[in-house]
Amino acid sequence: MYGLGVGALFRALQTWMLMAVAQERRSAASATFYNMIDSGLWGGTILFGLLAEKTGFGVLYGYSAAVMAVFLLLYGVSVIRGKTSHRALAQAGYKGGRI
Protein backbone atom coordinates (compact mmCIF):
# COMPACT_ATOMS: atom_id res chain seq x y z
CA MET A 1 0.00 0.00 0.00
CA TYR A 2 2.76 2.44 0.89
CA GLY A 3 4.50 2.00 -2.47
CA LEU A 4 1.25 2.47 -4.35
CA GLY A 5 0.46 5.65 -2.43
CA VAL A 6 3.92 7.15 -2.87
CA GLY A 7 4.00 6.21 -6.55
CA ALA A 8 0.65 7.86 -7.17
CA LEU A 9 1.49 10.90 -5.06
CA PHE A 10 4.75 11.70 -6.83
CA ARG A 11 3.18 11.41 -10.28
CA ALA A 12 0.23 13.57 -9.24
CA LEU A 13 2.49 16.23 -7.69
CA GLN A 14 4.78 16.23 -10.69
CA THR A 15 1.87 16.58 -13.10
CA TRP A 16 0.37 19.37 -11.02
CA MET A 17 3.72 21.17 -10.88
CA LEU A 18 4.37 20.81 -14.61
CA MET A 19 0.89 22.08 -15.49
CA ALA A 20 1.46 25.16 -13.31
CA VAL A 21 4.55 26.41 -15.18
CA ALA A 22 5.14 27.62 -18.70
CA GLN A 23 6.46 25.12 -21.26
CA GLU A 24 9.94 26.66 -21.34
CA ARG A 25 10.27 26.44 -17.52
CA ARG A 26 9.29 22.77 -17.13
CA SER A 27 12.83 21.42 -17.10
CA ALA A 28 13.93 23.79 -14.34
CA ALA A 29 10.71 23.17 -12.40
CA SER A 30 11.18 19.40 -12.59
CA ALA A 31 14.80 19.66 -11.43
CA THR A 32 13.81 21.93 -8.54
CA PHE A 33 10.97 19.59 -7.58
CA TYR A 34 13.24 16.56 -7.27
CA ASN A 35 16.03 18.52 -5.58
CA MET A 36 13.61 19.73 -2.90
CA ILE A 37 12.22 16.23 -2.36
CA ASP A 38 15.75 14.84 -1.96
CA SER A 39 16.77 17.70 0.34
CA GLY A 40 13.68 17.22 2.49
CA LEU A 41 14.21 13.47 2.78
CA TRP A 42 17.83 13.83 3.77
CA GLY A 43 17.38 16.83 6.01
CA GLY A 44 14.34 15.36 7.74
CA THR A 45 16.09 12.06 8.32
CA ILE A 46 19.07 13.73 9.96
CA LEU A 47 17.01 16.25 11.96
CA PHE A 48 14.46 13.75 13.24
CA GLY A 49 17.18 11.17 13.92
CA LEU A 50 19.01 13.65 16.14
CA LEU A 51 15.74 14.66 17.78
CA ALA A 52 14.78 11.02 18.46
CA GLU A 53 18.19 10.40 20.01
CA LYS A 54 17.77 13.35 22.40
CA THR A 55 14.07 13.10 23.27
CA GLY A 56 12.85 9.61 22.42
CA PHE A 57 10.39 8.40 19.82
CA GLY A 58 7.24 9.47 21.67
CA VAL A 59 8.25 13.14 21.55
CA LEU A 60 9.47 12.71 17.99
CA TYR A 61 6.04 11.54 16.87
CA GLY A 62 4.49 14.57 18.58
CA TYR A 63 6.86 16.92 16.72
CA SER A 64 6.13 15.11 13.46
CA ALA A 65 2.40 15.55 14.02
CA ALA A 66 2.91 19.24 14.79
CA VAL A 67 4.91 19.75 11.59
CA MET A 68 2.21 18.01 9.56
CA ALA A 69 -0.49 20.12 11.24
CA VAL A 70 1.35 23.32 10.29
CA PHE A 71 1.65 22.20 6.66
CA LEU A 72 -2.00 21.13 6.61
CA LEU A 73 -2.98 24.58 7.88
CA LEU A 74 -0.80 26.25 5.24
CA TYR A 75 -2.36 24.04 2.57
CA GLY A 76 -5.86 24.97 3.76
CA VAL A 77 -5.02 28.67 3.58
CA SER A 78 -3.57 28.14 0.10
CA VAL A 79 -6.72 26.39 -1.11
CA ILE A 80 -8.97 29.11 0.31
CA ARG A 81 -6.85 31.84 -1.28
CA GLY A 82 -6.69 29.92 -4.56
CA LYS A 83 -10.47 29.63 -4.74
CA THR A 84 -10.80 33.31 -3.96
CA SER A 85 -8.24 34.18 -6.63
CA HIS A 86 -9.95 31.98 -9.22
CA ARG A 87 -13.32 33.51 -8.39
CA ALA A 88 -11.86 37.02 -8.79
CA LEU A 89 -10.28 36.05 -12.12
CA ALA A 90 -13.57 34.60 -13.35
CA GLN A 91 -15.43 37.77 -12.38
CA ALA A 92 -12.82 39.79 -14.26
CA GLY A 93 -13.54 37.79 -17.41
CA TYR A 94 -10.48 35.50 -17.41
CA LYS A 95 -11.32 32.34 -19.39
CA GLY A 96 -8.46 30.00 -18.43
CA GLY A 97 -4.94 28.99 -19.38
CA ARG A 98 -1.75 30.23 -17.83
CA ILE A 99 -1.50 33.68 -16.37
N, C-alpha and C positions, 0 to 999 in steps of 0.2 A: 504494500500500500504506500509506504513512504516513497519508494522510487517512482511510482506512478504519479503521486502528487507533485514531487519535485520536478519530474520531467514535464508535466503539464504546466506547472507554474512558470518555469523558465521560458518555455515557448510562448506562453501567453504574455509574459512581461516583455519579452523581446519583440513580439509582434506589436504590442501596444506602444513600446518605445520607438520602433521604426516607423510606425504610422504617424507619430507625433512630430517627426522632424522632416525637413525638406530632403528631397532625393539626394542632393549633393552632400548632405551632412550625415547620411546613414552609416558610412564607414566609421567616422569618428564617434558617432553615437554608440555604435555597437562595441567599439573598442573600449570606450569609457564605461559602458554597462558592465562588461566582463571584468575590467580592472577593478571597479568598485565592488563587485561581488567577491572577487578574490581577496581584496583588501579587507572587506568586512569579515570574511571567513577566517582569515589569518589573524586579524586584530582581535576579533571576538574570542577566538580560541585562546590566545595568549592572555588577554585581559580576564576572561572568566576563569581560566585555569589558575591564575595568580589569586584571584578573588576566592575561589573555592579552597585553595590551600590555606588562606588566611582566616576565612570565616566558616568554612564548612559548606556542604551541599545544600542544606536547608535554606540558609541565607542566600546562597547563589540563586536558587530557584525563585526566591522572592524578588531579587534584583532583576532577574530575567523577566519575570511577570511585569514588573514596573516599567522596564524598557519597552516591552511590547504594548503596554497600556498607553504610554506616551506616543508611540508611533501610530497606534489605533486612533487616538485622539487627533493627531495631526492629519491622518488620512480622512477622518470624518470632516474636519474643517476644510480640507482640500476639496472633498466631494461637494460640500455645501457651497463653497465659493465657486466651484466649477459650474454647478447648476445655475447659480445666480449669474455668472458670466455668460453662459450659453443663452439664458433667458434674455439678458440685456442685448446680446448680439442679434438674437432672433427679432427682438422688438425694433432694432435698428435696421432691419432688412437684410442681414447677412444670411446667405443661403447655404453655406457649407464650404468645405475644403480647408486648406491651410491658411492661417492668418499671416 
